[in-house]
Amino acid sequence: MIKDIYDEWCAARCCSKDSSSAIKAAQELISMFEHGVRSKDDLRTMVGTIGAHLLKH
């Protein structure tokens, strides 16, 4: 589930999966999952809200 959302995130941003932004997004997804976010839609929404911020760094 996390990999699917991560793949979607990268594709939507034309972002290489080994870029620093993608790695940060993966870390955030894992952290959210570890903290109890289990809904695919919730994870997708949450990582989407941080997406613009990550691509600036």
Distance bins in CASP14 RR format, pairs under 12 A and 6 or more apart:
PFRMAT RR
TARGET T0000
AUTHOR 0000-0000-0000
RMODE 2
METHOD distances of the structure
MODEL  1
1 7 0 0 0 0 0 1 0 0 0 0 0
1 8 0 0 0 0 0 1 0 0 0 0 0
1 29 0 0 0 0 1 0 0 0 0 0 0
1 30 0 0 0 0 0 1 0 0 0 0 0
1 32 0 0 0 0 0 1 0 0 0 0 0
1 33 0 0 0 0 1 0 0 0 0 0 0
1 37 0 0 0 0 0 1 0 0 0 0 0
1 38 0 0 0 0 1 0 0 0 0 0 0
1 39 0 0 0 0 1 0 0 0 0 0 0
1 40 1 0 1 0 0 0 0 0 0 0 0
1 41 0 0 0 0 0 1 0 0 0 0 0
1 42 0 0 0 0 0 1 0 0 0 0 0
1 43 1 0 0 1 0 0 0 0 0 0 0
1 44 0 0 0 0 1 0 0 0 0 0 0
1 47 0 0 0 0 0 1 0 0 0 0 0
2 8 0 0 0 0 0 1 0 0 0 0 0
2 9 0 0 0 0 0 1 0 0 0 0 0
2 25 0 0 0 0 0 1 0 0 0 0 0
2 26 1 0 0 1 0 0 0 0 0 0 0
2 27 0 0 0 0 0 1 0 0 0 0 0
2 28 0 0 0 0 0 1 0 0 0 0 0
2 29 1 0 1 0 0 0 0 0 0 0 0
2 30 1 0 0 1 0 0 0 0 0 0 0
2 31 0 0 0 0 0 1 0 0 0 0 0
2 32 0 0 0 0 1 0 0 0 0 0 0
2 33 1 0 1 0 0 0 0 0 0 0 0
2 34 0 0 0 0 0 1 0 0 0 0 0
2 37 0 0 0 0 0 1 0 0 0 0 0
2 38 0 0 0 0 0 1 0 0 0 0 0
2 40 0 0 0 0 1 0 0 0 0 0 0
2 43 1 0 0 1 0 0 0 0 0 0 0
2 44 0 0 0 0 0 1 0 0 0 0 0
2 46 0 0 0 0 0 1 0 0 0 0 0
2 47 0 0 0 0 1 0 0 0 0 0 0
3 9 0 0 0 0 0 1 0 0 0 0 0
3 10 0 0 0 0 0 1 0 0 0 0 0
3 17 0 0 0 0 0 1 0 0 0 0 0
3 25 0 0 0 0 0 1 0 0 0 0 0
3 26 0 0 0 0 1 0 0 0 0 0 0
3 29 0 0 0 0 1 0 0 0 0 0 0
3 30 0 0 0 0 0 1 0 0 0 0 0
3 33 0 0 0 0 0 1 0 0 0 0 0
3 40 0 0 0 0 0 1 0 0 0 0 0
3 43 0 0 0 0 0 1 0 0 0 0 0
4 10 0 0 0 0 0 1 0 0 0 0 0
4 11 0 0 0 0 0 1 0 0 0 0 0
4 29 0 0 0 0 0 1 0 0 0 0 0
4 40 1 0 0 1 0 0 0 0 0 0 0
4 41 0 0 0 0 0 1 0 0 0 0 0
4 43 0 0 0 0 1 0 0 0 0 0 0
4 44 0 0 0 0 1 0 0 0 0 0 0
4 47 0 0 0 0 0 1 0 0 0 0 0
5 11 0 0 0 0 0 1 0 0 0 0 0
5 12 0 0 0 0 0 1 0 0 0 0 0
5 22 0 0 0 0 0 1 0 0 0 0 0
5 25 0 0 0 0 1 0 0 0 0 0 0
5 26 0 0 0 0 1 0 0 0 0 0 0
5 28 0 0 0 0 0 1 0 0 0 0 0
5 29 1 0 0 1 0 0 0 0 0 0 0
5 30 0 0 0 0 0 1 0 0 0 0 0
5 32 0 0 0 0 1 0 0 0 0 0 0
5 33 0 0 0 0 1 0 0 0 0 0 0
5 37 0 0 0 0 0 1 0 0 0 0 0
5 39 0 0 0 0 0 1 0 0 0 0 0
5 40 1 0 0 1 0 0 0 0 0 0 0
5 41 0 0 0 0 1 0 0 0 0 0 0
5 42 0 0 0 0 0 1 0 0 0 0 0
5 43 1 0 1 0 0 0 0 0 0 0 0
5 44 1 0 1 0 0 0 0 0 0 0 0
5 45 0 0 0 0 1 0 0 0 0 0 0
5 46 0 0 0 0 1 0 0 0 0 0 0
5 47 1 0 0 1 0 0 0 0 0 0 0
5 48 0 0 0 0 1 0 0 0 0 0 0
5 51 0 0 0 0 0 1 0 0 0 0 0
6 12 0 0 0 0 0 1 0 0 0 0 0
6 13 0 0 0 0 0 1 0 0 0 0 0
6 15 0 0 0 0 0 1 0 0 0 0 0
6 17 1 0 0 1 0 0 0 0 0 0 0
6 21 0 0 0 0 0 1 0 0 0 0 0
6 22 1 0 0 1 0 0 0 0 0 0 0
6 23 0 0 0 0 1 0 0 0 0 0 0
6 24 0 0 0 0 0 1 0 0 0 0 0
6 25 1 0 0 1 0 0 0 0 0 0 0
6 26 1 0 1 0 0 0 0 0 0 0 0
6 27 0 0 0 0 0 1 0 0 0 0 0
6 28 0 0 0 0 1 0 0 0 0 0 0
6 29 1 0 1 0 0 0 0 0 0 0 0
6 30 0 0 0 0 1 0 0 0 0 0 0
6 32 0 0 0 0 0 1 0 0 0 0 0
6 33 0 0 0 0 0 1 0 0 0 0 0
6 40 0 0 0 0 0 1 0 0 0 0 0
6 43 0 0 0 0 1 0 0 0 0 0 0
6 44 0 0 0 0 0 1 0 0 0 0 0
6 47 1 0 0 1 0 0 0 0 0 0 0
6 48 0 0 0 0 0 1 0 0 0 0 0
6 51 0 0 0 0 0 1 0 0 0 0 0
7 13 0 0 0 0 0 1 0 0 0 0 0
7 15 0 0 0 0 0 1 0 0 0 0 0
7 17 1 0 0 1 0 0 0 0 0 0 0
7 22 0 0 0 0 1 0 0 0 0 0 0
7 25 0 0 0 0 0 1 0 0 0 0 0
7 26 0 0 0 0 0 1 0 0 0 0 0
7 29 0 0 0 0 0 1 0 0 0 0 0
7 44 0 0 0 0 0 1 0 0 0 0 0
7 47 0 0 0 0 0 1 0 0 0 0 0
8 15 0 0 0 0 0 1 0 0 0 0 0
8 17 0 0 0 0 0 1 0 0 0 0 0
8 22 0 0 0 0 0 1 0 0 0 0 0
8 25 0 0 0 0 0 1 0 0 0 0 0
8 29 0 0 0 0 0 1 0 0 0 0 0
8 40 0 0 0 0 1 0 0 0 0 0 0
8 41 0 0 0 0 0 1 0 0 0 0 0
8 43 0 0 0 0 0 1 0 0 0 0 0
8 44 1 0 0 1 0 0 0 0 0 0 0
8 45 0 0 0 0 0 1 0 0 0 0 0
8 47 0 0 0 0 1 0 0 0 0 0 0
8 48 0 0 0 0 1 0 0 0 0 0 0
8 51 0 0 0 0 0 1 0 0 0 0 0
9 15 1 0 0 1 0 0 0 0 0 0 0
9 16 0 0 0 0 0 1 0 0 0 0 0
9 17 0 0 0 0 1 0 0 0 0 0 0
9 19 0 0 0 0 0 1 0 0 0 0 0
9 21 0 0 0 0 1 0 0 0 0 0 0
9 22 1 0 0 1 0 0 0 0 0 0 0
9 23 0 0 0 0 0 1 0 0 0 0 0
9 24 0 0 0 0 0 1 0 0 0 0 0
9 25 1 0 1 0 0 0 0 0 0 0 0
9 26 0 0 0 0 1 0 0 0 0 0 0
9 27 0 0 0 0 0 1 0 0 0 0 0
9 28 0 0 0 0 1 0 0 0 0 0 0
9 29 1 0 0 1 0 0 0 0 0 0 0
9 43 0 0 0 0 1 0 0 0 0 0 0
9 44 0 0 0 0 1 0 0 0 0 0 0
9 45 0 0 0 0 0 1 0 0 0 0 0
9 46 0 0 0 0 0 1 0 0 0 0 0
9 47 1 0 1 0 0 0 0 0 0 0 0
9 48 1 0 0 1 0 0 0 0 0 0 0
9 49 0 0 0 0 0 1 0 0 0 0 0
9 50 0 0 0 0 1 0 0 0 0 0 0
9 51 1 0 0 1 0 0 0 0 0 0 0
9 52 0 0 0 0 0 1 0 0 0 0 0
9 54 0 0 0 0 1 0 0 0 0 0 0
9 55 0 0 0 0 0 1 0 0 0 0 0
10 16 1 0 0 1 0 0 0 0 0 0 0
10 17 1 0 1 0 0 0 0 0 0 0 0
10 18 0 0 0 0 1 0 0 0 0 0 0
10 19 0 0 0 0 1 0 0 0 0 0 0
10 21 0 0 0 0 1 0 0 0 0 0 0
10 22 1 0 1 0 0 0 0 0 0 0 0
10 23 0 0 0 0 0 1 0 0 0 0 0
10 24 0 0 0 0 0 1 0 0 0 0 0
10 25 1 0 0 1 0 0 0 0 0 0 0
10 26 0 0 0 0 1 0 0 0 0 0 0
10 29 0 0 0 0 0 1 0 0 0 0 0
10 47 0 0 0 0 0 1 0 0 0 0 0
10 48 0 0 0 0 0 1 0 0 0 0 0
10 51 0 0 0 0 0 1 0 0 0 0 0
10 54 0 0 0 0 0 1 0 0 0 0 0
10 55 0 0 0 0 0 1 0 0 0 0 0
11 17 0 0 0 0 1 0 0 0 0 0 0
11 22 0 0 0 0 0 1 0 0 0 0 0
11 25 0 0 0 0 0 1 0 0 0 0 0
12 21 0 0 0 0 0 1 0 0 0 0 0
12 22 0 0 0 0 0 1 0 0 0 0 0
12 25 0 0 0 0 0 1 0 0 0 0 0
12 44 0 0 0 0 0 1 0 0 0 0 0
12 47 0 0 0 0 0 1 0 0 0 0 0
12 48 0 0 0 0 1 0 0 0 0 0 0
12 51 0 0 0 0 1 0 0 0 0 0 0
12 52 0 0 0 0 0 1 0 0 0 0 0
12 55 0 0 0 0 0 1 0 0 0 0 0
13 19 0 0 0 0 1 0 0 0 0 0 0
13 21 1 0 0 1 0 0 0 0 0 0 0
13 22 0 0 0 0 1 0 0 0 0 0 0
13 24 0 0 0 0 0 1 0 0 0 0 0
13 25 0 0 0 0 1 0 0 0 0 0 0
13 47 0 0 0 0 0 1 0 0 0 0 0
13 48 0 0 0 0 1 0 0 0 0 0 0
13 50 0 0 0 0 0 1 0 0 0 0 0
13 51 1 0 0 1 0 0 0 0 0 0 0
13 52 0 0 0 0 1 0 0 0 0 0 0
13 53 0 0 0 0 0 1 0 0 0 0 0
13 54 0 0 0 0 1 0 0 0 0 0 0
13 55 1 0 0 1 0 0 0 0 0 0 0
13 56 0 0 0 0 0 1 0 0 0 0 0
14 21 0 0 0 0 0 1 0 0 0 0 0
14 22 0 0 0 0 0 1 0 0 0 0 0
14 55 0 0 0 0 1 0 0 0 0 0 0
15 21 1 0 1 0 0 0 0 0 0 0 0
15 22 1 0 1 0 0 0 0 0 0 0 0
15 23 0 0 0 0 0 1 0 0 0 0 0
15 24 0 0 0 0 0 1 0 0 0 0 0
15 25 0 0 0 0 1 0 0 0 0 0 0
15 26 0 0 0 0 0 1 0 0 0 0 0
15 51 0 0 0 0 1 0 0 0 0 0 0
15 52 0 0 0 0 0 1 0 0 0 0 0
15 54 0 0 0 0 1 0 0 0 0 0 0
15 55 1 0 0 1 0 0 0 0 0 0 0
16 22 1 0 0 1 0 0 0 0 0 0 0
16 23 0 0 0 0 1 0 0 0 0 0 0
16 25 0 0 0 0 0 1 0 0 0 0 0
16 55 0 0 0 0 0 1 0 0 0 0 0
17 23 0 0 0 0 1 0 0 0 0 0 0
17 25 0 0 0 0 1 0 0 0 0 0 0
17 26 0 0 0 0 1 0 0 0 0 0 0
18 24 0 0 0 0 0 1 0 0 0 0 0
18 25 0 0 0 0 0 1 0 0 0 0 0
18 26 0 0 0 0 0 1 0 0 0 0 0
19 25 0 0 0 0 1 0 0 0 0 0 0
19 26 0 0 0 0 0 1 0 0 0 0 0
19 54 0 0 0 0 1 0 0 0 0 0 0
19 55 0 0 0 0 1 0 0 0 0 0 0
19 57 0 0 0 0 0 1 0 0 0 0 0
20 26 0 0 0 0 0 1 0 0 0 0 0
20 27 0 0 0 0 0 1 0 0 0 0 0
20 54 0 0 0 0 1 0 0 0 0 0 0
20 55 0 0 0 0 1 0 0 0 0 0 0
20 56 0 0 0 0 0 1 0 0 0 0 0
20 57 1 0 0 1 0 0 0 0 0 0 0
21 27 0 0 0 0 0 1 0 0 0 0 0
21 28 0 0 0 0 0 1 0 0 0 0 0
21 47 0 0 0 0 0 1 0 0 0 0 0
21 48 0 0 0 0 0 1 0 0 0 0 0
21 50 0 0 0 0 0 1 0 0 0 0 0
21 51 1 0 0 1 0 0 0 0 0 0 0
21 52 0 0 0 0 0 1 0 0 0 0 0
21 53 0 0 0 0 1 0 0 0 0 0 0
21 54 1 0 1 0 0 0 0 0 0 0 0
21 55 1 0 1 0 0 0 0 0 0 0 0
21 56 0 0 0 0 1 0 0 0 0 0 0
21 57 1 0 0 1 0 0 0 0 0 0 0
22 28 0 0 0 0 0 1 0 0 0 0 0
22 29 0 0 0 0 0 1 0 0 0 0 0
22 47 0 0 0 0 0 1 0 0 0 0 0
22 51 0 0 0 0 0 1 0 0 0 0 0
22 54 0 0 0 0 1 0 0 0 0 0 0
22 55 0 0 0 0 1 0 0 0 0 0 0
22 57 0 0 0 0 0 1 0 0 0 0 0
23 29 0 0 0 0 0 1 0 0 0 0 0
23 30 0 0 0 0 0 1 0 0 0 0 0
23 54 0 0 0 0 1 0 0 0 0 0 0
23 57 0 0 0 0 0 1 0 0 0 0 0
24 30 0 0 0 0 0 1 0 0 0 0 0
24 31 0 0 0 0 0 1 0 0 0 0 0
24 47 0 0 0 0 0 1 0 0 0 0 0
24 50 0 0 0 0 1 0 0 0 0 0 0
24 51 0 0 0 0 1 0 0 0 0 0 0
24 53 0 0 0 0 1 0 0 0 0 0 0
24 54 1 0 1 0 0 0 0 0 0 0 0
24 55 0 0 0 0 1 0 0 0 0 0 0
24 56 0 0 0 0 0 1 0 0 0 0 0
24 57 1 0 0 1 0 0 0 0 0 0 0
25 31 0 0 0 0 0 1 0 0 0 0 0
25 32 0 0 0 0 0 1 0 0 0 0 0
25 43 0 0 0 0 0 1 0 0 0 0 0
25 44 0 0 0 0 0 1 0 0 0 0 0
25 46 0 0 0 0 0 1 0 0 0 0 0
25 47 1 0 1 0 0 0 0 0 0 0 0
25 48 0 0 0 0 1 0 0 0 0 0 0
25 49 0 0 0 0 0 1 0 0 0 0 0
25 50 1 0 0 1 0 0 0 0 0 0 0
25 51 1 0 0 1 0 0 0 0 0 0 0
25 52 0 0 0 0 0 1 0 0 0 0 0
25 53 0 0 0 0 0 1 0 0 0 0 0
25 54 1 0 1 0 0 0 0 0 0 0 0
25 55 0 0 0 0 1 0 0 0 0 0 0
25 57 0 0 0 0 0 1 0 0 0 0 0
26 32 0 0 0 0 0 1 0 0 0 0 0
26 33 0 0 0 0 0 1 0 0 0 0 0
26 43 0 0 0 0 0 1 0 0 0 0 0
26 47 0 0 0 0 1 0 0 0 0 0 0
26 50 0 0 0 0 0 1 0 0 0 0 0
26 51 0 0 0 0 0 1 0 0 0 0 0
26 54 0 0 0 0 0 1 0 0 0 0 0
27 33 0 0 0 0 0 1 0 0 0 0 0
27 34 0 0 0 0 0 1 0 0 0 0 0
27 47 0 0 0 0 0 1 0 0 0 0 0
27 50 0 0 0 0 0 1 0 0 0 0 0
27 54 0 0 0 0 1 0 0 0 0 0 0
28 34 0 0 0 0 0 1 0 0 0 0 0
28 35 0 0 0 0 0 1 0 0 0 0 0
28 37 0 0 0 0 0 1 0 0 0 0 0
28 43 0 0 0 0 1 0 0 0 0 0 0
28 46 1 0 0 1 0 0 0 0 0 0 0
28 47 1 0 1 0 0 0 0 0 0 0 0
28 48 0 0 0 0 1 0 0 0 0 0 0
28 49 0 0 0 0 0 1 0 0 0 0 0
28 50 1 0 1 0 0 0 0 0 0 0 0
28 51 0 0 0 0 1 0 0 0 0 0 0
28 53 0 0 0 0 0 1 0 0 0 0 0
28 54 1 0 0 1 0 0 0 0 0 0 0
29 35 0 0 0 0 0 1 0 0 0 0 0
29 36 0 0 0 0 0 1 0 0 0 0 0
29 37 0 0 0 0 1 0 0 0 0 0 0
29 38 0 0 0 0 0 1 0 0 0 0 0
29 40 0 0 0 0 0 1 0 0 0 0 0
29 42 0 0 0 0 0 1 0 0 0 0 0
29 43 1 0 0 1 0 0 0 0 0 0 0
29 44 0 0 0 0 1 0 0 0 0 0 0
29 45 0 0 0 0 0 1 0 0 0 0 0
29 46 0 0 0 0 1 0 0 0 0 0 0
29 47 1 0 1 0 0 0 0 0 0 0 0
29 48 0 0 0 0 0 1 0 0 0 0 0
29 50 0 0 0 0 1 0 0 0 0 0 0
29 51 0 0 0 0 0 1 0 0 0 0 0
29 54 0 0 0 0 0 1 0 0 0 0 0
30 36 0 0 0 0 0 1 0 0 0 0 0
30 37 0 0 0 0 0 1 0 0 0 0 0
30 43 0 0 0 0 0 1 0 0 0 0 0
30 47 0 0 0 0 0 1 0 0 0 0 0
31 37 0 0 0 0 1 0 0 0 0 0 0
31 43 0 0 0 0 0 1 0 0 0 0 0
31 46 0 0 0 0 0 1 0 0 0 0 0
31 47 0 0 0 0 0 1 0 0 0 0 0
31 50 0 0 0 0 0 1 0 0 0 0 0
32 38 0 0 0 0 1 0 0 0 0 0 0
32 39 0 0 0 0 0 1 0 0 0 0 0
32 40 0 0 0 0 0 1 0 0 0 0 0
32 42 0 0 0 0 1 0 0 0 0 0 0
32 43 1 0 1 0 0 0 0 0 0 0 0
32 44 0 0 0 0 0 1 0 0 0 0 0
32 45 0 0 0 0 0 1 0 0 0 0 0
32 46 1 0 1 0 0 0 0 0 0 0 0
32 47 1 0 0 1 0 0 0 0 0 0 0
32 48 0 0 0 0 0 1 0 0 0 0 0
32 49 0 0 0 0 0 1 0 0 0 0 0
32 50 0 0 0 0 1 0 0 0 0 0 0
33 39 0 0 0 0 0 1 0 0 0 0 0
33 40 0 0 0 0 0 1 0 0 0 0 0
33 42 0 0 0 0 0 1 0 0 0 0 0
33 43 1 0 0 1 0 0 0 0 0 0 0
33 46 0 0 0 0 0 1 0 0 0 0 0
33 47 0 0 0 0 0 1 0 0 0 0 0
34 43 0 0 0 0 0 1 0 0 0 0 0
35 42 0 0 0 0 0 1 0 0 0 0 0
35 43 0 0 0 0 0 1 0 0 0 0 0
35 46 0 0 0 0 0 1 0 0 0 0 0
36 42 0 0 0 0 1 0 0 0 0 0 0
36 43 0 0 0 0 1 0 0 0 0 0 0
36 46 0 0 0 0 0 1 0 0 0 0 0
37 43 1 0 1 0 0 0 0 0 0 0 0
37 44 0 0 0 0 0 1 0 0 0 0 0
37 45 0 0 0 0 1 0 0 0 0 0 0
37 46 1 0 0 1 0 0 0 0 0 0 0
37 47 0 0 0 0 1 0 0 0 0 0 0
38 46 0 0 0 0 0 1 0 0 0 0 0
39 45 0 0 0 0 1 0 0 0 0 0 0
39 46 0 0 0 0 1 0 0 0 0 0 0
40 46 0 0 0 0 0 1 0 0 0 0 0
40 47 0 0 0 0 0 1 0 0 0 0 0
41 47 0 0 0 0 0 1 0 0 0 0 0
41 48 0 0 0 0 0 1 0 0 0 0 0
42 48 0 0 0 0 0 1 0 0 0 0 0
42 49 0 0 0 0 0 1 0 0 0 0 0
43 49 0 0 0 0 0 1 0 0 0 0 0
43 50 0 0 0 0 0 1 0 0 0 0 0
44 50 0 0 0 0 0 1 0 0 0 0 0
44 51 0 0 0 0 0 1 0 0 0 0 0
45 51 0 0 0 0 0 1 0 0 0 0 0
47 53 0 0 0 0 0 1 0 0 0 0 0
47 54 0 0 0 0 1 0 0 0 0 0 0
48 54 0 0 0 0 1 0 0 0 0 0 0
48 55 0 0 0 0 0 1 0 0 0 0 0
50 56 0 0 0 0 0 1 0 0 0 0 0
50 57 0 0 0 0 0 1 0 0 0 0 0
51 57 0 0 0 0 0 1 0 0 0 0 0
END
